[in-house]
Amino acid sequence: MDFQLLFAHIPETIVVLAPEAGYKILAATNTYLRTTMRQREDIVGLQFLLEAYPDSAVPYAENPVKISLDKALATKKTDYLDVLRYDIVKPTADGGGLEERYWEASHTPVLDASGNVLYIIQNTHDVTERELAKQAQQKSEQKFRFMAESMPQIIYTVNTQGEFTYFNQHIVHYTGLPLQAFTGTGWQNIIHPDDLPTLTARFAEVQQTGADLQIELRIRDKAGNYRWHLLRSRQMKDENGNSIMRVGSATDIHDTRLLVQELLATNEQMADLSDQVQFAYQQAETERKTLERLIMESPAFFCIIKGPEHRYELINQNYQKLFPNRVLVNKTVAEALPEVVDQGFIDILDNVYKTGKTFMAEETLIKLDRYDNHQLEDVYLTFTYQPLYKEDEQIIGIIVFGYEVTEQVLLKKKLEELGNA
């Protein structure tokens, strides 16, 4: 049997070294030669580290391969080398230069009958693809951590068992507690007791179904105050559709939530004010019940104008319906409705703004260019101009509230004409 031929065709990356200074290369498999892009005649007989694979960047005595070889020689036992980067010189025919490579290797001594080391077998594995993939993953994780640590929200991850595996540093700044405080079930200590049962139930539900999570809850800050947060999370899957983890965030929405509550309260107050105005009008006009019903059933219009220049800030749909072809918001009354200037309504607004006295108009004729076609129409309105105050009782604008009563006024005039006939 030709053992030399047999050795050369072993499908492993193997080189045989002599246990002498420099570890001379005695033989190499074809697989070794292909992997290292070398020729057998170029390396056999050379000292392994000093001539065949010199590395000027690392002193000879500190070379990790030499240290492993020396250990195998001294102990007469196999020594395993950790992952090592050693770039391979590419042949000139392949463009030259260096090709980045990573290796794992073992050094196994071959002993004679007396226990002396005859040879050392180096079995090398090219793990470049695995190591580059690992580096890419590490870079990806580093980018994720950088982004997560830079976010002004609390960022967290949950594994497939429902355990929190990561919190960014924002939770430390926000709560004043160290990261260790949130391990296990420790995170539950910063959730408002009234919100915790709902949160844990929802967590269990989305862990089972894989659905997105969105819930509002209160989290305790470093001052001991509970502030409202919007908690969100989404499942992350691998290329096969299997769940890897859940990534989520908690965003402070406390101020926004309070603002919404204030707006709702203001809307309720405005609704109460409208009811009071309607009731007062009904009390004052009881003798004209039929006409009153027609007026009360017609839609009310409402707007807020701010500042001494009377600039539209808020209008409802019914007010806009008076002028369907015009843009009103952010314009002054004089800019948006130039036809009312000569009719004295700007002067009335000025007086309400300066004196704080409410102006009430009943079935008042106003000539309006309703469709912005330079054709004035007679429009009858019942409305009030009521001053709008700040907390310091300073007037900042005017509330306009009323109804279009054109049809009712024309109807009443028709009745009067028939009565006088």
Secondary structure as GFF3:
##gff-version 3
##sequence-region A 1 421
A	DSSP	alpha_helix	3	8	.	.	.	ID=ss1
A	DSSP	beta_strand	13	17	.	.	.	ID=ss2
A	DSSP	beta_strand	25	28	.	.	.	ID=ss3
A	DSSP	alpha_helix	30	36	.	.	.	ID=ss4
A	DSSP	alpha_helix	40	43	.	.	.	ID=ss5
A	DSSP	pi_helix	48	52	.	.	.	ID=ss6
A	DSSP	three_ten_helix	60	62	.	.	.	ID=ss7
A	DSSP	alpha_helix	64	75	.	.	.	ID=ss8
A	DSSP	beta_strand	79	85	.	.	.	ID=ss9
A	DSSP	beta_strand	88	89	.	.	.	ID=ss10
A	DSSP	three_ten_helix	92	94	.	.	.	ID=ss11
A	DSSP	beta_strand	98	99	.	.	.	ID=ss12
A	DSSP	beta_strand	102	111	.	.	.	ID=ss13
A	DSSP	beta_strand	117	126	.	.	.	ID=ss14
A	DSSP	alpha_helix	128	150	.	.	.	ID=ss15
A	DSSP	beta_strand	154	159	.	.	.	ID=ss16
A	DSSP	beta_strand	164	167	.	.	.	ID=ss17
A	DSSP	alpha_helix	170	175	.	.	.	ID=ss18
A	DSSP	three_ten_helix	179	182	.	.	.	ID=ss19
A	DSSP	three_ten_helix	186	190	.	.	.	ID=ss20
A	DSSP	alpha_helix	196	209	.	.	.	ID=ss21
A	DSSP	beta_strand	213	220	.	.	.	ID=ss22
A	DSSP	beta_strand	226	237	.	.	.	ID=ss23
A	DSSP	beta_strand	243	252	.	.	.	ID=ss24
A	DSSP	alpha_helix	254	284	.	.	.	ID=ss25
A	DSSP	three_ten_helix	286	288	.	.	.	ID=ss26
A	DSSP	alpha_helix	289	297	.	.	.	ID=ss27
A	DSSP	beta_strand	300	306	.	.	.	ID=ss28
A	DSSP	beta_strand	311	315	.	.	.	ID=ss29
A	DSSP	alpha_helix	317	322	.	.	.	ID=ss30
A	DSSP	alpha_helix	333	336	.	.	.	ID=ss31
A	DSSP	three_ten_helix	338	340	.	.	.	ID=ss32
A	DSSP	alpha_helix	345	355	.	.	.	ID=ss33
A	DSSP	beta_strand	359	368	.	.	.	ID=ss34
A	DSSP	beta_strand	377	389	.	.	.	ID=ss35
A	DSSP	beta_strand	395	404	.	.	.	ID=ss36
A	DSSP	alpha_helix	406	420	.	.	.	ID=ss37
###
